[in-house]
Amino acid sequence: MPQVSAEDDARWMRAALAEARAAQAAGEVPVGAVVVQGGQVVATGRNAPVGAHDPTAHAEIVALRAAAERLGNYRLDGCTVYVTLEPCAMCSGAMLHARVARVVYGAPDAKTGAAGSVLNLFANAQLNHHTQVQGGVLADDCGQALSQFFQARRKAQRAEALARHPLRDDALRTPDARFAHLPGYPWAPHYLSDLPSLAGLRLHYLDEGPRDAQRTWLCLHGNPAWSYLWRRMLPVWLAAGDRVVAPDLIGFGKSDKPKKDAFHRFGWHRQVLLELIERLDLQRVVLAVQDWGGILGLTLPPEAPARYQGLLVMNTLLATGEQPLSPGFRAWRQMCADKPLYGVGRLLARGNPHLSPAECAAYDAPFPDAGTRAALRAFPRLVPEGPDAEGAAFARAAAPFWAQQWQGRTLMAVGAQDPVLGLPVMQALARQIRGCPEPWVLPAAGHFVQEHGEVIARRAVEYFAA
């Protein structure tokens, strides 16, 4: 085909940009395309998946269809397709099938680009047609149009979310941008703010898998973690066909964060969890708990035993206040008091050296400043230290249930390297739970045993299926 000048490429890309602007005006992602043959525009196309209810209605596909109809041939020999965004695999395949001579795109697409960014279909030597590809024409203009669109959409989504769940004056909300692109955490957020105890505070939770699953894993995290802690276990349970519900306690993760330490009370957090379980009507539950997830969670099943069929318990305790707190816990509580701005990700990495920097950053994400850390300061002091401490009465009331009435199966996994709630504490807890087998000890795991979660999740699936 004849040589095309850089000026001509820029001219046709500006025509594609005009189509992209028209797509944006129609509420679509701003991507536009034009098909040129012999120095003349044969057809144009703009993104239309939303309006057309058609997942194939990308700008390139729309333009290819129009060009083929006008030329009376699905082979588009000698044609050049100009598109503002690097084509995806679907569009690249269509252009190869149409025998397009040349593809010119503007902005690269690091997520789905099939012309070199993620993969390069056009470079496959086994194909019997080879299309020339050139990228980066007016890349800044094309990329800016997309960036501005998505910024505006995120702003609108935040405004909509705020309208549904207005932020209370006495609380803070970690910006959504802090949770963007977290490694290993692809699940959609769910929010509630109308539970009676919440009184308008927004509670975040994950809810994945079929609602009528044979098992529902209710995963309760501890301090200073959040639902991100369960990311290694969720895929295993979902692959087994189960449902997984993992809330962020108020003050943690994506949930709202009251500004004052004194807001956090044992009984209040327990009541929120009871109301969440009832609202979601969780059935056939395997209660999965660790740290504060167990301190709170082990008091829940006596309220509705029929909902529960199993217990997966890791590095926690039934905090009745009848036994003195361990030296390890006292040291932890003192550290929290002395260094209230400690790095959460750095803390997790101390016992889990396999964590990547991005995973450590994910643990830090909910707590960008001192104002968002009230729960981190409050929870170490809330662990019942004597029989009169708040929360101790709930644990003592639950003790007879676990010792005498519990009918479900129990699996206990213990991180042997935990200096606070390690094997001796867990062996004592095992003696308090009816039918609890010997603890399964993971020699390399520490307090945050879920960071070794794949093997635990697989064993738990087999164990509770039996």
N, C-alpha and C positions, 0 to 999 in steps of 0.2 A: 504494500500500500504506500502511497506517496508520503513523504516526510511532512510532519505537522510541526509548526513552530511553537515555541513556548508561549508566544502571545496568543495563538489560537487556542492552546490548551487552557490558558487562563480565561479566555473569553467564554469558552463552553462551560468551564467550571463555574463561572459567575451565573450562567444560565441555570446550572444545577442548584446553585445556592438560592436562586429565586424560587425554585420549586421547594427547596427545604423550608424557606420562610412561609410559603403557602401551606405546607404540611403543619408547621407550628401553629399557624392561625386556625387550623382545623382541629387543634388539640392533639396532634400526633408528634412523635419524636421528629425533630427537623432534619430529615434526610431527603435529598432530591437527586434526580438523575436525568440525563438527557442522552439520547442515542443520535449519533452524527454519522452521516455517510456522504462522502464526496463534498465535504464542506457545508452540508445542509443538515439542519435538525430534522430527523425523521420522526422522533417521538419524545415525549417527556413523561416523567413519573415522579410521584412523591409518596412518602410513607402513608399507608392507609389501613394498617391492621385493626386499629380501634374502630374507625368509622365503618369499615367494610366487614367487620367481624370475620376477618380472614388472616390467619397467621402467616400466610405466604405473601401478603400484600406489601412487601418491601418495595422501596422506590425502584430498585433495579428490575424487579419482576414486573411491576406495573409498566415500566418503560419498555421492557422486552416484549410484553404482550401487545402493546400498542404498535411497536415497530413491526412486529411480525404480521399483524393485521394489515397495516398500511402497505407493506412490501409484498404481501401475499405469499410469504414463505417463512417457515419457522427457522430456516437457516439465514442468519444475518451476516452474510459474507461482506467483508470490507467495512463493517461498522465499528465505531468506537463508542464505548459506554463511559460517560463521565458521571461520577457519583461522589457525593460530598463525604462519605464515610467508607472506609475499607469494607469490601463486601464480606458477608458471612459465608459459611459453607454452602448454604442453600442457593444463594445468589451466584456464587462463584460457579457452582455446578451447572446452573441454568445458562450462564454465559458461555461456558465451555460447550455445552450441548448445542447452543445456538450458533456455534462457530464464530463468535465475536472475534474480530481481529485484534482489538486492543481495549484494555481497561485502564482508565485513569481515575484515581481516587484522591480525595483531599486528606482528611484526617485519618490517622491509623486507629485501629480498634484493638486495644490490648486484651480485651475479653473474648471476642468472637471473630476477630479478623482472620480471614482465610486466604489472604494474599501476602502473607509473610509474618504477621504479628503473632498469631497462635499456631497456624499451619500455613502451608502454601500449596493449594491445590493446583495452581497454575504451573508450578515447577515440576509436577509429576511426569517423569519421562515416559511412563507406561501409557499415558493417554495419547490418542491418535490425533489430537488437535492441540496446538500450542498457541495460547493467547499472550500477546505482549502485555506487560503490566508496568505501570508507572504510578508511584505514590507521591504524596507530599505537595500536590499542586494546590495552591491557596490553602495549605494545611492550617495555618493560624486562623483564617477566617472561618473555615469549616469547623474547626475544633471549638472556636469561641461560640459559634451558634449553638452547638450541642451543650457546652458547659453552661451557658446562660440559661438554656432551657431546663436542665436538670437542677440548677441552683434554684430557679423559680419554683420548680415542682416540689423540691424538698422543703422550701419555705412554706409553700401552701399546705403541704402535708403536716408540717409542724404546727401551723396555725389551726388546722382542722383537729389535730390531736389535742391541742391545748383547749380548744372549744369543747371537745368531748370530756376531757379530764382537766379542768382548770387547776392550776397550781395554787395550793394553799399558801397564805402569807407566812406561815411558820415552817415552811419546808423549802427544799431546793430540789432541782431536777437536773441530773447530769445531761449535758447536751448530747443529742443523738450522734453527732459527729465523732464523739469519743469512742463509739461502738462500731464505727465503719470498718469493714474488711478485717474482722477478727478471725484469726486462723482457726479452722475446725469448728466454727460456730455459725452454720448457715441458716438456722431456723428462724421462722417468723415470730415476732413478738406478739404477745397477747396482753391486754391490760384490763383491770377492773378498778373502779373507784367507788362503786355503790354498795359494797359490803357494809353492813351497819357499823362495824368497828372501825373501818377505814375512815369514815366521815369525810370522804372526798380525797384522801391520799390515793395516789395511783400505784397499784401493785402490778408488777410485771411477772409473767410466767410463760414458760414454754408449754405447748400442748401439741404433741405430735402423735401420729398413728391413729388407727380406727377407734371410734368411740365404743364399739362393741367388742373390743379385743378380749381375749381370754385372760390377759393380765394387764394391769395398769401399774406402772412403776411410779410411785410418788417419791420424788427425789428432793430431800431437804438438805441444803448446804449449811455450813457453819461459818464462823467468823475467822478471818476477814474475807472469805471467798464469796462467790455468787454462783448462779446457775452455770456459768462457764466451766465450773469444776467437773460437771458431768459430761462434758463433750466427748470423752473417749468411750463412754459407756452407752450413750444414747444410740449410736448407729447399730450396735450389736442388738439392742432390744428392739429397735424398729425393724431390723432385718428379720427378726423372729416373728413379726406380725403383731407386736405388742404396742400399747399406748404408753407414752411417757409424759408426765406432768412434772415440771421443775420450776417452782416459784422462786423469785428473789425476795427474801425477807425485806420488809420496809427498812430503809437505811442502807441497802446493799444493791449492787447490780444496777439494773434499769429501773428499779422501783424508786419512789420519791424518798427523800432523805430529810426527816425533821431536823431542824437546826440545833435543838437543845439536847444534850446528853440525857437529861432527866425524862425526856419523853419516853424513852425505851423502858418498858416494863415486861417482865416475864409473862404475866397473865394476859396482857394485851396482845403480844405476839402470838401466843397460843390460841387466843380467841380468833384472831384473823385467819390462822390456818384452819381451824375448825369450820369457819364460815366459808372459806374457799373450797374445802372438800365437799361441803354440803351444796354449795352453788353449782359446782361441776358434777355433782352426784357421782363421785368416784366409787366404782365397784371393783371387786376382785383385785384389791390393791396389794401389791408388794411394797411395803414401806422401806425405802432405802435411805439410811441416815448416817451422818458422820458429824462429829464435833457438836456444835449447837443444834444441828439438824436432829441429833438424837436427844439432846437435853430437852428440847421442846417436843420432838416427834414421838418419843417413847411415852409421852403423857396423852397422846391423841387416841389410840385404838380403844381404850376402855370406854370412850364416849359412844362408839358405834362399832362394836366388834364385828358385826356381820359384813362390814365393808372390806375387811382385811383377810388375806389368805397367806401372807408371807412377810418375813422381816429379813432384810439384808442390812446388817449393822456393822459399822466400821468405826473404830477409834473414837468412842464416845462413852457416856456413862448415864446411869439413871441417878440424877443429882438430888438425892433425898436429904442432903445436909447432915447425914448421920456419921459420915466418915470425913476426916480432915482432908483438905485439899493437898495434893501431892506437891513436893518441893518444885517439880518441873512446872506445874501450873502456876505456883506463886511467882516463880521467876518470869514466866510469860506475862503475868499480870503486871509485874513491876516494870518490865520492858515497855509494855504499852503505855504505862503512866509516864515513864521517863522519856520515851521517844514517840510521842503521839503522831509524828509525821513519818513513821517508818515506811519503807517501800514495800508494798504488798507483794509485788512481783518478785522482788529480791528475797523476801521471806519464803515464798513458794519455791524459788530456785535453790535455796539452801539445802532443802531435803529432796529436791528433784532436779539434779544437774542436767537432765536430758531436756529440760524446757528450753525452747528457743527464746531469743530476745522478744520476738513478736508475741509469744504466749505470755511472757512476764508482763509485757505492756498491757495485755488484755486484762490481767488481774488488777493492774493499776487504774484501768480506764474509768471505773465508776467513781473514783475518788480524786478529782483534779486539785482539790484544795482542802484546807482545814475545815471549812464550813460543811463539806460533804462527809466528814468522817465522824460524826457524832456517834453513830452506831458502833464504830470500831473502838471508840473510847469507852462506851458504856457497857458493851457486852462482857468484857472480862470481869467487871465488877458485879454482874448479874448472876454469875454462877453461884448457886446456893452454897454458902460456907457453913451454915449451921441450921438446925431444925426450924428456926424462926425466920429464916431468909425467904423472901418472896420466891416462889417457884418450888421450894422444898415440899410444900404440902401437896402440890400436884404430883410430884414424883412419888411421894409416899403413898398417895391414893392409887397410883398406877402399879405399885410393886406387887400387891396381891394378884392383880390381873395377870401379870407376866409370870408369876410363880405358880399360879394354880389354875387360871381359866384360859390362858392362851391355847388355841387349838391349831394355829397355823404352823408352817415350817419356818425354821430360822437358819440362816447362813451367816456366820460371823467371819469377817476378813479383817486381819490385824496387820497394820504396818509396824514391823518390828523395831524400826528406827525412831519411833515416836517417843520423845522424852517426857511428854505430858500425859497422854492417854494411851500408853503402850500396852504390852501384853499383860502385865499384872492387873491393870485396871479392867481390861477386857475379859480376863479369866474370871474376875469377880462378877462382872456383869453376866457372863455366861451361866454362872451358878444361880442367877436370879431369874432366868428365863426358862420356862418349862420346855423340856425337849430340845434344848439348844445343844448341838454337837460340839465337839472340841473345836476351838477356834482354828481357822485356817490362817497360818502365819506367812506373810510375804516378807522374806528377809531383807530385801532391798528397799521396801517402801517405808515412808515415814508417816507423819501425821496426816498429810493430805493424800490418803491412800488411793483416791480416785485417779490420781495421775498415773497409776498403774492399772487403769480401769478396764482395758480390753479383756484381759485374762479373767478378771473378776466377773465382768458382765457375761462372758461366755459360760463360765462355770455356773453362774446364777441362773441362766436360762435353762441349762440342763437340770440343775438341782430342783428348781421350782416346777419345771414341767413334770418331773417324776412324782 
